[in-house]
Amino acid sequence: MTPELLTLTLAALLQAIQYLLYAVPANLELGPGYTMSARDREPSKPMSDGTARLGRALSNHFEGLILFTIACVTITLSDQSTPFTAACAWTYLAARVVYIPAYYLGLRPWRSLIWAVGFLATLLMLLAALV
């Protein structure tokens, strides 16, 4: 397995962990009446700021994982894995791990800078595939 595919697999497992980090408190805060419903309306009570942030961080990872997956698959299928692309992949994963508590704690501007590091690592992998 290439380092890029390994980090992609770990990023997917991180997303599953992130889902649990969000789903458990969200279910506790909103109650089963809402969480087991069709959710046709907004909840009658809001989630705490921290839980809502965990939900937004999860959504952000879904978005970022799309480009990261494309980068990993492109690098792997074109047999262009290098120490540089591996470093980019590990940088993306590390940034995603650090992003979760940074978002949860509302660390500004650090959360955005951490996100930018992961995004840049992904872009560099995509560009590396073109050269």
C-alpha positions in Angstrom: 0.0 0.0 0.0 1.4 3.4 -0.9 1.8 6.0 1.9 -0.9 8.1 0.2 -3.5 5.2 0.3 -2.5 4.5 3.9 -3.1 8.1 4.9 -6.4 8.1 2.9 -7.5 5.0 4.9 -6.5 6.6 8.2 -8.3 9.8 7.1 -11.5 7.8 6.5 -11.2 6.2 9.9 -10.6 9.7 11.4 -13.9 10.7 9.8 -15.7 7.8 11.4 -14.3 8.9 14.8 -15.3 12.4 14.1 -18.8 11.3 13.3 -19.0 9.6 16.7 -17.6 12.7 18.4 -20.4 14.7 17.0 -23.3 12.1 17.0 -23.1 11.1 20.6 -23.4 14.6 22.1 -25.9 15.7 19.4 -28.1 12.8 20.2 -27.9 13.5 23.9 -28.6 17.2 23.5 -31.4 16.9 20.9 -33.0 13.8 22.3 -34.3 10.7 20.5 -37.6 12.3 19.6 -35.8 14.6 17.2 -32.8 12.5 16.1 -35.0 9.5 15.2 -37.5 11.7 13.3 -37.4 12.6 9.6 -36.0 16.0 10.7 -38.5 18.0 8.6 -38.2 20.9 11.0 -35.4 22.5 13.0 -34.9 21.1 16.5 -36.9 22.7 19.3 -33.7 23.3 21.2 -30.3 24.3 19.9 -27.1 22.2 20.3 -24.3 23.6 22.4 -21.7 25.6 20.6 -19.1 22.8 21.0 -21.4 20.1 19.5 -22.4 22.4 16.6 -18.8 23.1 15.9 -18.0 19.3 15.9 -20.8 19.0 13.3 -19.3 21.7 11.1 -15.8 20.2 11.5 -17.3 16.9 10.3 -18.9 18.5 7.3 -15.7 20.3 6.5 -13.8 17.0 6.5 -16.3 15.4 4.1 -15.6 18.3 1.8 -11.8 18.1 2.2 -11.7 14.4 1.9 -13.1 14.5 -1.7 -10.1 16.4 -3.0 -7.7 14.4 -0.9 -9.1 11.2 -2.2 -8.7 12.4 -5.8 -5.1 13.4 -5.0 -4.3 10.0 -3.4 -5.9 7.9 -6.1 -4.3 9.9 -8.9 -0.8 9.7 -7.3 -1.2 5.9 -6.7 -2.8 5.0 -10.0 -0.2 7.0 -12.0 2.6 5.4 -9.9 3.9 8.8 -8.9 4.3 8.2 -5.2 7.4 10.1 -3.9 8.7 11.1 -0.5 7.2 14.6 -1.3 3.7 13.3 -2.0 3.9 11.0 1.0 4.9 14.0 3.2 2.0 16.0 1.7 -0.4 13.1 2.6 0.8 12.9 6.1 0.6 16.6 6.5 -3.0 16.6 5.4 -3.8 13.9 7.9 -2.0 15.7 10.7 -3.8 18.9 9.9 -7.2 17.1 10.0 -6.4 15.6 13.4 -5.4 19.0 14.8 -8.3 20.8 13.1 -10.9 18.9 15.2 -9.9 20.3 18.7 -9.0 23.7 17.1 -12.5 24.0 15.7 -14.2 22.6 18.8 -12.3 25.1 21.0 -13.0 28.0 18.6 -9.3 28.8 18.2 -9.1 31.7 15.8 -7.2 32.3 13.5 -5.5 28.9 14.2 -8.4 26.8 13.0 -8.3 28.5 9.6 -4.5 28.3 9.3 -4.6 24.6 10.2 -7.3 24.0 7.5 -5.1 25.9 5.0 -2.1 23.7 5.7 -4.2 20.6 4.9 -5.7 22.2 1.8 -2.3 23.3 0.6 -0.9 19.8 1.1 -3.7 18.4 -1.0 -3.2 21.0 -3.8 0.6 20.2 -3.8 -0.2 16.5 -4.3 -2.5 17.3 -7.2 0.2 19.5 -8.8 2.8 16.9 -8.2 0.7 14.5 -10.2 0.9 16.9 -13.2 4.7 17.2 -13.3 
